[in-house]
């Protein structure tokens, strides 16, 4: 496990993602909003990303080389989003199987959970963001991270809030939205579009993939303009009214029971 620090040393919000680029694609706008409000933002990336594509980047033509390149890409994106710290757990990201079959990572989940707990305690984190219940498009590693984080907050750090990203918004079609997680809040991230664009541009190995899914010529066109979250812990019968929810609302997020305030987003890669 290696750690790098940017800006402030402690506190705030932790995003736990399975791969490099998950932080940017799924929560880049939220993380930039929090940074703008001087709320420390921390990232755990569980795997080394070697299982993904090289995107034609010559320096990433082998799995070992790809892991090195994707680490550099992740740190570039972290700077673009203003992250306070990045923790790289370094678990091996399995290579895709035939027909692009995806896999979870090989790890003792109790050990991963304790590593997350250690970061929570060391940074004074009070909110954890993670992948959703469905793993977005069903990615086994995303589901695995959600399962581990759910255990962490239920059993090991019950005073910490847990929100999942890519929560489902009624009447919005997007392959990444988690149907099992109805959104509590949705945020128009246009005020932070430059930061999210910059972070996308850092992930060079993924550009071909981002563009191919929607037949795009500019990777910036793949950027999601809305991000959504659901509070999973502690569960709430209504809308959450904790400090994190209020911070998002202060930044322009709307409660999902106000659909007239939402701009629909079409399916994006």
Secondary structure by P-SEA (a helix, b strand, c coil): cbbbbcccccccbbbbbccccccccccaaaaaaaaaaccbbbbbbcccccccccccccccccaaaaaaaaaaaaaaaaaaaccccccccccccccccccbbbbbbbcaaaaaaaaaaaaaaaacccbbbbbccccccccaaaaaaaaaaaaaaacccccbbbbbcccccccccccccccccccccccccccaaaaaaaaaaacccaaaaaaaaacccccccccccbbbbbbcccccccccccaaaaaaaaacccccccccccccccccc
